[in-house]
């Protein structure tokens, strides 16, 4: 746990795993309901392959600027000049805002945006955003749970949702209220400030909290982005479709291998191995489509 603000109550919790010699790790930012450990499947797999990954849980911040300032201080504290960011839902929005905030002296080397959005107005909650702090915790949890999938689900997705419900229960009123405020406060991403950053957009084709319009908006905003589509996975593919998500993360990070922005220990790189995995993913996708 790390405190970087003058306010002692603002504590960042994080898991930092993998080789410390890597100066440009992959950092995971959770969704509204998530804590740092929702990315345990990614931490286990990617560090096994030689990557350095950091999963974060942000403290209570009430606006995007305050979050960006705190995050910059955290990177300074960790002595990280540039990082790759994987953001899920709200985490993805905050990752884009941080890239925008630091565009004059860039701190973000690349972005992986999972089930994310670029404009908070899609939730039609901008008018209530300022009153979340007044609501009791059980009401805030109800708002969040309203976006979780219901109905028959495969066992992995059901387990993923159970895990997220459990994590949601561990969050206090101010943590939840602040995240919902960040999620719904009137704000959008200015794409011209982050145009040169390599982006992978990861989304699912089954039911998730994101509307089709929000997804289309992301594709328009990042016309050159790589797309990582998962047939299924709901709101939390990193939990219930972790093998596919981890593979897409590797494919995204492959472009930095051999540079000073590599997130992997050079001695662990086996391009042939990854190539084989890419081909197998491609053929399995084609099989699914048939």
N, C-alpha and C positions, 0 to 999 in steps of 0.2 A: 504494500500500500504506500502511495506516494502523495505528498501534499506539495503543490507548486504555487498555489495562490497565497495571498496574504491571509486569506480567511482559512483558519485551521479546520473548519468543518468540511471543506471541499477536498475529499479524499479520492484519488484515482486508485482503483484496484486493478491489478494486471497480472497476467501470466506471461512470463518472458521465457521462451523455450528455444532450444537449438543453439548453434555455435555463436558465442558472443563476438567472434571476430567479424561477423557480418555487419556491415555498417548501414545497410539499406534493407531492413527486414520488412516482412509483410505484417501489417497491423489490422486486426479485426475490430470493427465497431458494431455493437449489437443493436437490435431493433428496440422499440419501446419496451417490450415485455422481457427483454433478455438481459442476462448478466454475462460477465466475461466467459463463464464456463459453458455457454451454449455452443461454443466453437471447439469443444474438446475433441471431436472427431478429426477436425482439421489439424489441431495441435499435435495429436498423436501421430497421424499419418505423415504430415509434412516434415516434422522434426526427424522422423524416422528416415526420410529421404535426404536429410541434410539441410533443410531450410531453417532459417531463424524466423519464428513467428511470435507475435505479441497479441494477446487478446485482452481487450480493455473493458472496463466498466467506468462510465464517466460519472463524476459527482453531480450535484444539483446545480444546473445552470438554467437561467430563465430566458436567455436570448442567445441567438446564434453567434453574435459577436463575442459574447462572454465565453461561450464554449470554445470558439476558435482561438481566443487569446490563451485560455487555459491549456488547450491542446498543444499550442506552440511552446508554451513554457514546459510542458511535460517532455516534448521532444528534445528541448534544450537540456533538460535535466538528465535525460537518457543519453545525451550526446549523440543524437541522431540528426544528421544533416538532411537526408532525404529518405522517404519511406514509400512503400507501396501500401495502398489502403484497400481493404475489402470491407464494404459497408452493406449491412442488411437493412432494407427498409429505411427507417429513420437514420440508421447508421450510414447508409449510402448517401442520404441527403446531406448529413453533416460532413461527410467526406468531401462532397462536391463543394460545399460552402467553405471548407478549410482550404481546398485547392484554390478557390477563388480569392479567399482572404490573403493567401500567401503568394499570389501570382507575381508580385513584383520581385520577391526573392523566393523562388519556388522551393517548397518543401515536399511536394507530392510528385513522385516519379511516375506513378501509374495508379489507375483506379479499377477496381472490380465492383460493380454495382449490382447487388442481388435483390431482386424484387423491389427496386428503389424508384424514386420519383424525383422530379426537378422543380415542382411547384406545390406548395402546401395547400393551395386553394382547392385542390382536387378532393380534399376531405370535407369541404363545405362546413368547416368548423371554425373558420378564422374569427367569427364574431364571438365564439365562446372561449377562444384560446386564453383570454385573460382571466377567466373565472375558474379554471381548473384548480388553482391553488386553494380555492374555498371548499372544494368537494371532499367528503370523507373518502378514505382509502377504498372501502368496499364499492363505492360508486365508480371510482376510477378504474378499478379492476373489471367491473361490469362493462365499461366502455371498451376496454382492451379486448376482453373475451368475446365481445360481439363480433370481432373480426376473425376469430378463429373458425376453422372449418368445422361444419357439423355434418351429421349423416354418416353413412357407412364409409369406413376408411380402411386401407390395408394396415396390417399390424405395425409396420415401421412408421407410418404417418401417425397412427394413433399414439404410439410410444413417444414420438417427437412432440406431439401436442401435450401429452401428459407431462413431459419434461418441462416444456415452456410454461405450463400452468403452475408447476411447482416453483419455477424460477420467479414467475410473476408474484406468487405468494410471498416470496422473500423480499420484495421491494416495499419500502415504506411509502407513506402518503406523499411526502415531498419529492421523493425520487420519481414516482409515477406522475405526479402533477407536473413536475418540471419537464419530463420527457414528452408528455402529451402537449404541453405548451410549445415546446420546440417543434413538435410534429405538425402543429396546426397554426402556429403564428404566421401571419401573412408574410410570405417570403418566397423567392424563386431564385434559381441559379442563373448567373449571367454567363452564357456559354463562351462568349468571345474571350473571357479571361482564362479559360482552361482548355482552349481549343487544341493546344499542342500536346496535351497529356494523353498517352495511350490508355484507351478505355476498353474494358470488356463489360458488356451488359448481360447479366445472367437473369433469366426469368423462366417461369414455368407455364405450361399450357393448360394446367388444370386450375381448380379454384384457388384464388388467393385474394388478399385484401385489395390488390391493385386492379383498377379498372383497365379495360383495353385502351381507353383514351390516354391514361397515364403512361402506359407502355409505349404507345405510338409517339407520344410527346418526347419520350426519352430517345427513341430511334431518330426522331427529327433533330433533336438537340445534338446528338453525336452520330452524324451520318457515317463517320469512318470507324465507328466502334466495332470491335469483334462482337459477335453474338453467341452466347452460350445458352441454348434452349434446352430445358429439361421437360420431357413429356409430362411428368408428374413430379410432385414434390411439395405442393401447397405453399404455405407461407414460410416453411422452415426447411428448405431442401438440404441445407448444410447438416441437418440432423438426420433426416430420413432418406436422403439420397447422397450420402456423404462421398461415396466412391466416385460418382460422376462429378460432383462439385469439386472434389480434390483434384481430379484429372483436369478439369477446366482451369483450375487455379495454376496447375503446373504448366499447362499450355500457354497461359497468359504470361507467366514469369519466364518462360523459355527465351523470349526475345531479349532478356537482359543478361542471360548467361554469358560469362566471359567478359562482362563490363564491370565497372566499379559499382553498378547498381544491381548486381546479382544478389538475390535473396538467399542463395544456396552456397554451401561450402563447395568451392571448385573441385575438390577431390571427389565429390559425390556425384558429379554430373555424368550421366551416361545417356547421351543423345539418342543412341540406337534404341535403348530401352523405351524412351519416351515416344520415339517415332512409332514403335510397335504398338504402344498403348493408343496413340492417336488413331492409327489405322483401325484398331479393334473397336474403338468408340464409334468411328465413322461407319464401319460395317454394321455394328449393332443398331445405330440410328437408322440406317437404311432398311435394315430388317424390320424395325418397328414401323417404319412408314409404309412398308408393304403390308 
